Amino acid sequence: MTINVWSDSMQHIELLGKPALFSDSRVNRSTVPDGWYVYDLRGSDYDPDLISTLEARVIVNYAGSILTPEPVIFPDGQDYLDVKGQTDFLDEEITLIDFCRQHEMPIPSRYQIRPASFDEAGLFYAMKPEEDQRLGCIGHVRMDFGHRGKEFWHTWWPRGPEELNSPEFKAELQQVVDELRTGVLKDLSSMSKYCWSHGGEVGNWPSNYGYIVETENYRYCLRCNPVPGDYQAYLTAFDLRVQRQNLAEQAAVIGRVTFASGEQQEYTDAETFLQCIRDELPNHPVTGFRYETLTDDPAIRKQVDDILYDLYGEENPRPLEDYENTPQEGMTMGGMT
């Protein structure tokens, strides 16, 4: 069992005279915000509950985890720090946010925002319904800052099945928007400064900028248009679980063929792939036909080789058992595998 540093309380402690947080369960490191650090504690060989050393990760004699806003400096040549007698438990359960407030530290960002790449630009604009469905699109929030650039108006536009618009999603969407409202979505002036300093152009004129926030189950794509008198932002949400399921259900590509002209075709149906080889292989000196078998299925790989042997009036000497024992091996000819 691991804990989420945002939703689970930890014990307030002092480590080496400095405030920190302790958990007797392992920390889910994917929930640790940037600029914070997690270390494991090792118990004594004689008493696993007696804290002995602090290390990057501990497997044997694990005695807890430490979350701290400052990195721990290990002695030269060592991957551990002796902390016996240097952990003072303050008998207080506390959340990360309350810990920061108590010690007057900046509250870290819960969600990491990054500029979009050129290849991701299409995610920020309207797509065909079938593409929305494939990507698990839930909907988008359209936003603007009003006529003075200081207001915040928003409208929700559904684009997917209602079951995706779940209470879990709505709660997280609210959290994401609330955090974005402290920075890029604070007002029009803040958006302009953020876009000019962070880049992320995703096309159109005047320039639109794209930013992505990803969580365990969702992807949020924020398109910013820092221009007065227009809608200034669109936040589109995708369910990553739907994407993963659709990807898993996609028929596997079992073969690929190419021609000297540059034409290329991939096949997911075995018989269609085999028939293409039968039809095109005799003309390969002229057309530059090449094929590549991408499946490990021994029956299909044998049938492909059978066709090649048959082209030269021979019989494939290898029985099916050979292909079952060596599924990656096959004949090659002029770049054909």
KAGI-V795446 format. One line per field, one symbol per residue. phi: phi as a letter, one per 20 degrees, with the letter a starting at -180 (. if undefined). psi: psi as a letter, one per 20 degrees, with the letter a starting at -180 (. if undefined). burial: I if it has 24 or more other ideal C-beta (glycine too) atoms within 12 Angstrom, else O. A space follows every 10 residues. Layout:
# KAGI-V795446
phi->???
psi->???
burial->???
This chain:
# KAGI-V795446
phi->.cdefeddfc eecddlncfb cccedfefff effgndcdcd ddeffebgee fdcdbfbcde mfcpcddcec feeeggmcdb cfcgmdddee lbebegffgf ffdldfffff dedcffegfe gffecgcfgf fgffemferb decbdmfdmd ebdbcecfcb gfffeegffg ffgffffgff fecfdfafff fgffffedmn gcnmcfgdcd ccdddfdccd ddddcfcfnb febcdedcef ffffffffef fffdaccccf fofbbdcddf fffffffgfe ggdffeemfc cceddeffff fffffgffff gdmddffefg gfffecfeea fcblned
psi->prqpihipqr pprpokjqqr qqpiqqpoii ipqqjqqpqq qprqhhnhio pgqprgqpgp kpjrqppqiq qpoqqpjqkr pokpjjoopj lppqrgghgg ghjlqppqph pppqqqrhij hhiirprqhh hgghjkpgaq ppqrjaijji aoqqppoqja qhhhmrhggg ghgggggggh iidhjgrggh ggggghiibk pkarprpqqp qpppahiqpp ooppnmpqjr piqpoppqoh hgggghhhip pppiqpqrrh iiqqpqpipg hhghhggghh ghjhhgikpq qppiqjohgg hghghggggh hjkrpoiprh hghhhmiiqr qqokip.
burial->OOIIIIOIOI IIIOIOOOII IIIIOIIOOO IIIOOIIIII IIIOOOOOOO IIIIIOOIOO OIIIIIIIIO OIOOOOOOOO IOIOOOIOOO OOOIIIOOII OOOOOOOIII IOIOIIOOOI IOIIOOOOOO OIOOIIIIII IIIIIOOOOO OIOIOOOOII OOOIIOOOIO OIIOOIIOII IOIIIIIIOI IIOIIOOIOI IIOOOOOIII IIIIIOIIII IIIIIIOOOO IIIIIIIIII OIIOOOOOOO OOOIIIIIOO OOOOOOIOOI OOIIOIIOOI IOOIOOOOII IIIOIOOIOI IIIIIIIIOO IOOOOOOIOO OOIOOOOOOI IOOOOII
